[in-house]
Amino acid sequence: MKPSALDALLVAKSLLGEAKDLIGLGDRHSSTAGIIILQDFVELVVLALLDERDVTNLESKSFDELLGELKKNKIPVIKSGTIKALNKQRVICKHYGQLSEPVSVVNYLTAAGQFTDAALAAVYGKSLNEVFATDLLADGPVKVIVNEAISAAGELDYMEALCGLRKAFYVSYEHQYCIYEYRGEHFPFSLTLGLHGSKAPVLTRNKDWIMQNVKAPMDFVQLDFERMKSDCLEWGVSAVDLGNFRRLTPAVFELDKGVWYRDYGADYAANELNLENFNYCLDVLLGFLLGKQRHDLKHKYPKMVRAADTLTVYSGHPMFVHPTRASQIVTYVPADCYYRVIRYVTGFDAAENWVYITIYPKQPSFGFEGHFWGYLLVEPGAAVS
């Protein structure tokens, strides 16, 4: 896919989201604003497809002429009458201030989705959401699960498809509220890594609470709603849509690798296993995943390409808990060991330079036996970065 075409589709998807929100309010004024944005969405998709097919000199062409260019390039134009009427209705609304009826606007929204999906399938072999799932999501388990869910929906297996979407959400985010690892006596190492349970409410992260309150497997997932809202705000994601997604998909919980538990209401299968619900949930999930992905990619960290300059460490010198000679001594540097400098630190006495180091035996040992971490005073005259 051409980068310029993908950029146009990215903007188009944002416009579609705004149009859906406005049309969903169901009043004449918001629906009229929605139809104006909806037509812009359709036109951007058309321009992206023509760009992909290397069609040029489109600036002066009318919307109907752009549709004609699609036909010339063997791109299907389904619902062409409704799409042309959409363009005319947009002109009436935007340039003459006339309002549109919400019912007719919903029909235009449906036709626009059918038109764009058919055209995108002819050029890329996938719908708009599938384009984003394939071309924008980073490679990894989440992308695999989303694509499997899309395939299940294509086979009309909406239970597996919707469970798949929820699994992708769990793997990418919801597992951070899973307190399963706190059921034992020991503090789980995963908390220090920001993994399972690290975002769950503090009061739920202990054995006694779990024994009293976890009655079914899904009770191991304890969401902190304020934390989730804060994440949504930071990532530019609608907390309302995410709440809808959680209600409209079966709850899932991964006990062991690849072992999944499901939990859904008795009436769920009879009401929500359909294409409309799947498409909505897929759209919300992709918006969430892409927002989180953009946020994660903005982080920058110091480069670690080149090795640090070496520092001579002398045997017998004391290692301290804190960068001050008044601190407790951890150990004395052994005569025969390996060491690694982790940080250069100014001590509590500003005239002193310290290094935070780890030392470990040359002979492999079980666990962390013989491993020590602490502060070492840098000898006067030694080079300090």
TARA-V566897 format. One record per residue. RES is the residue in three letters. SS is DSSP state (alpha for helix, beta for strand, coil for the rest). PSI is psi as a letter, one per 30 degrees, with the letter a starting at -180 (none if undefined). OMEGA is omega in whole degrees, -180 to 180 (NA if undefined). Layout:
res->{RES/RES}
ss->{SS/SS}
psi->{PSI/PSI}
omega->{OMEGA/OMEGA}
This chain:
res->{MET/LYS/PRO/SER/ALA/LEU/ASP/ALA/LEU/LEU/VAL/ALA/LYS/SER/LEU/LEU/GLY/GLU/ALA/LYS/ASP/LEU/ILE/GLY/LEU/GLY/ASP/ARG/HIS/SER/SER/THR/ALA/GLY/ILE/ILE/ILE/LEU/GLN/ASP/PHE/VAL/GLU/LEU/VAL/VAL/LEU/ALA/LEU/LEU/ASP/GLU/ARG/ASP/VAL/THR/ASN/LEU/GLU/SER/LYS/SER/PHE/ASP/GLU/LEU/LEU/GLY/GLU/LEU/LYS/LYS/ASN/LYS/ILE/PRO/VAL/ILE/LYS/SER/GLY/THR/ILE/LYS/ALA/LEU/ASN/LYS/GLN/ARG/VAL/ILE/CYS/LYS/HIS/TYR/GLY/GLN/LEU/SER/GLU/PRO/VAL/SER/VAL/VAL/ASN/TYR/LEU/THR/ALA/ALA/GLY/GLN/PHE/THR/ASP/ALA/ALA/LEU/ALA/ALA/VAL/TYR/GLY/LYS/SER/LEU/ASN/GLU/VAL/PHE/ALA/THR/ASP/LEU/LEU/ALA/ASP/GLY/PRO/VAL/LYS/VAL/ILE/VAL/ASN/GLU/ALA/ILE/SER/ALA/ALA/GLY/GLU/LEU/ASP/TYR/MET/GLU/ALA/LEU/CYS/GLY/LEU/ARG/LYS/ALA/PHE/TYR/VAL/SER/TYR/GLU/HIS/GLN/TYR/CYS/ILE/TYR/GLU/TYR/ARG/GLY/GLU/HIS/PHE/PRO/PHE/SER/LEU/THR/LEU/GLY/LEU/HIS/GLY/SER/LYS/ALA/PRO/VAL/LEU/THR/ARG/ASN/LYS/ASP/TRP/ILE/MET/GLN/ASN/VAL/LYS/ALA/PRO/MET/ASP/PHE/VAL/GLN/LEU/ASP/PHE/GLU/ARG/MET/LYS/SER/ASP/CYS/LEU/GLU/TRP/GLY/VAL/SER/ALA/VAL/ASP/LEU/GLY/ASN/PHE/ARG/ARG/LEU/THR/PRO/ALA/VAL/PHE/GLU/LEU/ASP/LYS/GLY/VAL/TRP/TYR/ARG/ASP/TYR/GLY/ALA/ASP/TYR/ALA/ALA/ASN/GLU/LEU/ASN/LEU/GLU/ASN/PHE/ASN/TYR/CYS/LEU/ASP/VAL/LEU/LEU/GLY/PHE/LEU/LEU/GLY/LYS/GLN/ARG/HIS/ASP/LEU/LYS/HIS/LYS/TYR/PRO/LYS/MET/VAL/ARG/ALA/ALA/ASP/THR/LEU/THR/VAL/TYR/SER/GLY/HIS/PRO/MET/PHE/VAL/HIS/PRO/THR/ARG/ALA/SER/GLN/ILE/VAL/THR/TYR/VAL/PRO/ALA/ASP/CYS/TYR/TYR/ARG/VAL/ILE/ARG/TYR/VAL/THR/GLY/PHE/ASP/ALA/ALA/GLU/ASN/TRP/VAL/TYR/ILE/THR/ILE/TYR/PRO/LYS/GLN/PRO/SER/PHE/GLY/PHE/GLU/GLY/HIS/PHE/TRP/GLY/TYR/LEU/LEU/VAL/GLU/PRO/GLY/ALA/ALA/VAL/SER}
ss->{coil/coil/alpha/alpha/alpha/alpha/alpha/alpha/alpha/alpha/alpha/alpha/alpha/alpha/alpha/alpha/alpha/alpha/alpha/alpha/alpha/alpha/alpha/alpha/coil/coil/coil/alpha/alpha/alpha/alpha/alpha/alpha/alpha/alpha/alpha/alpha/alpha/alpha/alpha/alpha/alpha/alpha/alpha/alpha/alpha/alpha/alpha/alpha/alpha/alpha/alpha/coil/coil/coil/coil/coil/coil/coil/coil/coil/coil/alpha/alpha/alpha/alpha/alpha/alpha/alpha/alpha/alpha/alpha/coil/coil/coil/coil/coil/coil/coil/alpha/alpha/alpha/alpha/alpha/alpha/alpha/alpha/alpha/alpha/alpha/alpha/alpha/alpha/alpha/alpha/alpha/coil/coil/coil/coil/coil/alpha/alpha/alpha/alpha/alpha/alpha/alpha/alpha/alpha/alpha/alpha/alpha/alpha/alpha/alpha/alpha/alpha/alpha/alpha/alpha/alpha/alpha/alpha/coil/coil/coil/alpha/alpha/alpha/alpha/alpha/alpha/alpha/alpha/coil/coil/coil/coil/coil/alpha/alpha/alpha/alpha/alpha/alpha/alpha/alpha/alpha/alpha/alpha/alpha/alpha/alpha/coil/coil/coil/alpha/alpha/alpha/alpha/alpha/alpha/alpha/alpha/alpha/alpha/alpha/alpha/alpha/alpha/alpha/coil/alpha/alpha/alpha/alpha/beta/coil/alpha/alpha/alpha/coil/coil/coil/coil/coil/coil/alpha/alpha/alpha/alpha/alpha/coil/coil/coil/coil/coil/coil/coil/coil/alpha/alpha/alpha/coil/coil/alpha/alpha/alpha/alpha/alpha/alpha/alpha/coil/coil/coil/alpha/alpha/alpha/alpha/beta/coil/coil/coil/alpha/alpha/alpha/alpha/alpha/alpha/alpha/alpha/alpha/alpha/alpha/coil/coil/coil/alpha/alpha/alpha/alpha/alpha/alpha/alpha/alpha/alpha/alpha/coil/coil/beta/beta/beta/beta/beta/beta/coil/coil/beta/beta/beta/beta/beta/coil/coil/coil/coil/alpha/alpha/alpha/alpha/alpha/coil/coil/alpha/alpha/alpha/alpha/alpha/alpha/alpha/alpha/alpha/alpha/alpha/alpha/alpha/alpha/alpha/alpha/alpha/alpha/alpha/alpha/alpha/alpha/alpha/coil/coil/coil/coil/coil/coil/coil/coil/coil/coil/coil/coil/coil/coil/coil/coil/coil/coil/coil/coil/beta/beta/beta/coil/coil/coil/coil/coil/coil/coil/coil/beta/beta/beta/beta/coil/coil/coil/coil/beta/beta/beta/beta/beta/beta/beta/beta/beta/beta/coil/coil/coil/coil/coil/coil/beta/beta/beta/beta/beta/beta/beta/beta/beta/coil/coil/coil/coil/coil/coil/coil/coil/coil/coil/beta/beta/beta/beta/beta/beta/coil/coil/coil/coil/coil/coil/coil/coil}
psi->{k/k/e/e/e/e/e/e/e/e/e/e/e/e/e/e/e/e/e/e/e/e/e/f/f/g/l/e/e/e/e/e/e/e/e/e/e/e/e/e/e/e/e/e/e/e/e/e/e/e/e/e/g/h/k/a/h/f/e/g/k/l/e/e/e/e/e/e/e/e/e/e/g/g/k/k/i/l/h/e/e/e/e/e/e/e/e/e/e/e/e/e/e/e/f/f/g/k/l/k/k/e/e/e/e/e/e/e/e/e/e/e/e/e/e/e/e/e/e/e/e/e/e/f/g/l/l/e/e/e/e/e/e/e/f/e/k/k/k/a/e/e/e/e/e/e/e/e/e/e/e/e/e/f/g/g/i/f/e/e/e/e/e/e/e/e/e/e/e/e/e/f/e/f/f/f/g/k/g/e/f/g/f/a/f/l/k/k/f/f/e/f/g/h/b/k/f/f/f/l/k/e/f/f/h/l/e/e/e/e/e/f/f/j/f/l/e/f/f/f/j/j/k/j/e/e/e/e/e/e/e/e/e/e/f/h/k/j/e/e/e/e/e/e/e/e/f/g/k/k/k/l/k/j/e/l/j/f/j/k/k/l/j/l/l/e/f/e/e/f/e/f/i/l/e/e/e/e/e/e/e/e/e/e/e/e/e/e/e/e/e/e/e/e/e/e/f/f/k/k/l/k/k/h/e/k/k/l/k/l/k/k/k/k/k/f/k/k/k/l/e/l/i/k/f/f/l/k/k/e/l/k/k/l/f/j/l/l/l/k/k/e/l/k/k/k/l/f/j/f/f/k/k/l/k/k/l/k/k/l/l/e/k/k/l/k/b/g/k/g/k/k/k/a/k/k/k/k/k/k/f/k/k/k/none}
omega->{178/177/-179/178/179/177/179/179/176/178/-180/-180/177/178/180/178/178/-180/179/-180/-179/-179/-179/179/171/175/-172/-176/179/178/178/176/180/-178/177/179/-179/180/176/176/-178/-177/178/177/178/-180/178/-179/178/175/179/179/176/175/-175/178/-178/-171/-174/-175/176/-180/179/178/176/176/177/177/176/-179/179/-178/174/176/-175/177/180/-178/-173/179/-180/-180/176/178/176/180/179/179/178/178/-180/-179/-172/-172/-178/174/179/-179/178/178/-178/-178/-180/180/177/177/177/179/179/-180/180/178/179/-180/-177/180/179/-180/179/178/-180/-177/-174/-178/-178/178/-178/180/179/175/-178/179/-176/-170/-176/180/178/178/179/-177/-178/179/179/-179/180/180/176/178/178/178/178/177/177/177/178/176/-171/176/178/-178/-178/174/179/177/-180/176/179/178/180/-177/-176/-173/-167/180/179/176/-179/-174/-176/-176/-179/-176/-178/-177/-169/177/-176/180/-177/-180/-179/-180/-178/-177/-173/174/-173/-180/180/177/-174/-175/-179/-172/175/-174/-176/179/-179/-179/-177/-169/-179/-178/180/-176/-177/177/176/177/-177/-175/170/-172/178/177/179/178/179/178/180/179/-178/-176/180/-178/179/177/178/179/-179/175/176/-180/-179/179/-173/175/177/175/180/-180/-179/-180/175/-177/177/178/-173/174/180/178/178/-176/-177/-178/-173/-175/-177/-173/-169/179/-178/-177/-178/180/179/-178/179/-178/176/-180/179/-179/180/177/178/-177/-179/176/178/-179/178/179/-178/-178/-180/-178/177/-178/178/179/178/-177/-178/180/179/175/-179/177/-180/178/-175/178/179/180/-177/171/-174/176/-179/-179/174/-178/177/-177/177/179/178/179/173/-177/179/-179/-174/-178/169/176/177/177/-178/-178/170/-171/168/-176/176/168/-172/180/-177/175/-177/170/173/-173/169/176/-178/-174/178/178/-179/180/-179/179/-177/178/-179/178/179/175/179/-177/-179/180/179/-179/177/180/179/-179/177/-180/NA}
